[in-house]
Amino acid sequence: MLRVIRVLAFTSLCMGVSPAQADDRMFDPEAASRNASLALKWQDMQRRIADDEARVAACRAETWMCSDDERRLIAIADMGHARDGRARIGEVNRAVNLAIRPVSDERRFGVADQWSAPLETMSAGEGDCEDYAILKWLALKEAGIGGDDLRLVIVRERAVRSSHAILAVRLDGRWLLLDNRSFALVDLDQTHYRVLAALGPDAEKAQIVAIGVGSAPGVM
């Protein structure tokens, strides 16, 4: 339980929170209580992703119903679907990174942390790190990647000790990290990030999987 609380303490992402502030939150009972709601937050986001999937499906079935945002997301997904393997993942990563500009939740919403559904991010054309990752989640599913091969991953940068969110995609038994800061696909074993937690696709359980330094990618 303590390990989960420590993992949840890193979910205020892309905000420049100092390590000292993060440590204070880990042992703050009120913060621990707030962090315990992450599972519900992820469960809610899974529902919102499913709603966006339904909108995209309706758009594919009846093109006259499509919004511009749905058309743009489908175009990204279809560009990826036209490729195979690593090239498919790289195409979607690159397209989303180019489609969205980085903006903090503080500036965009006036709050410390707020997650946006994929089509909401596409409509805004801006978002922070988890918004990129959530948009990539749906785009890759539409491109033919199964949900079991996707994880929203919370990481810590080894050099500057700040937290960040990215998408991980499993390909041929290896986990590739898709970062909004780079077009390159980086193998989990070669990254400068330390993976702290991975949020899986199970909306009922809203999985929180804690993994430590040197853990095998398969535990995700």
Secondary structure as the mmCIF struct_conf table of DSSP 4:
data_model
#
loop_
_struct_conf.conf_type_id
_struct_conf.id
_struct_conf.beg_label_comp_id
_struct_conf.beg_label_asym_id
_struct_conf.beg_label_seq_id
_struct_conf.end_label_comp_id
_struct_conf.end_label_asym_id
_struct_conf.end_label_seq_id
HELX_RH_AL_P HELX_RH_AL_P1 LEU A 2 LEU A 8
TURN_TY1_P TURN_TY1_P1 ALA A 9 PHE A 10
BEND BEND1 SER A 12 SER A 12
BEND BEND2 CYS A 14 MET A 15
HELX_RH_AL_P HELX_RH_AL_P2 PRO A 19 MET A 26
TURN_TY1_P TURN_TY1_P2 PHE A 27 PHE A 27
HELX_RH_AL_P HELX_RH_AL_P3 PRO A 29 ASN A 35
TURN_TY1_P TURN_TY1_P3 ALA A 36 SER A 37
HELX_RH_AL_P HELX_RH_AL_P4 LEU A 38 ALA A 61
HELX_RH_3T_P HELX_RH_3T_P1 THR A 63 MET A 65
HELX_RH_AL_P HELX_RH_AL_P5 ASP A 68 HIS A 81
TURN_TY1_P TURN_TY1_P4 ALA A 82 ALA A 82
BEND BEND3 ARG A 83 ARG A 83
HELX_RH_AL_P HELX_RH_AL_P6 GLY A 85 ALA A 99
STRN STRN1 ARG A 101 PRO A 102
HELX_RH_AL_P HELX_RH_AL_P7 ASP A 105 PHE A 109
BEND BEND4 GLY A 110 ALA A 112
HELX_RH_AL_P HELX_RH_AL_P8 PRO A 118 ALA A 124
TURN_TY1_P TURN_TY1_P5 GLY A 125 GLY A 125
STRN STRN2 GLU A 126 GLY A 127
HELX_RH_AL_P HELX_RH_AL_P9 CYS A 129 GLU A 142
TURN_TY1_P TURN_TY1_P6 ALA A 143 GLY A 144
HELX_RH_3T_P HELX_RH_3T_P2 GLY A 147 ASP A 149
STRN STRN3 LEU A 150 GLU A 157
TURN_TY1_P TURN_TY1_P7 ARG A 158 VAL A 160
STRN STRN4 SER A 163 LEU A 171
TURN_TY1_P TURN_TY1_P8 ASP A 172 GLY A 173
STRN STRN5 ARG A 174 LEU A 178
TURN_TY1_P TURN_TY1_P9 ASN A 180 ARG A 181
BEND BEND5 PHE A 183 ALA A 184
STRN STRN6 LEU A 185 ASP A 187
HELX_RH_3T_P HELX_RH_3T_P3 LEU A 188 GLN A 190
BEND BEND6 HIS A 192 HIS A 192
STRN STRN7 TYR A 193 LEU A 199
BEND BEND7 PRO A 201 PRO A 201
TURN_TY1_P TURN_TY1_P10 ALA A 203 ALA A 206
STRN STRN8 ILE A 208 ALA A 210
TURN_TY1_P TURN_TY1_P11 VAL A 213 GLY A 214
HELX_RH_3T_P HELX_RH_3T_P4 PRO A 217 VAL A 219
#
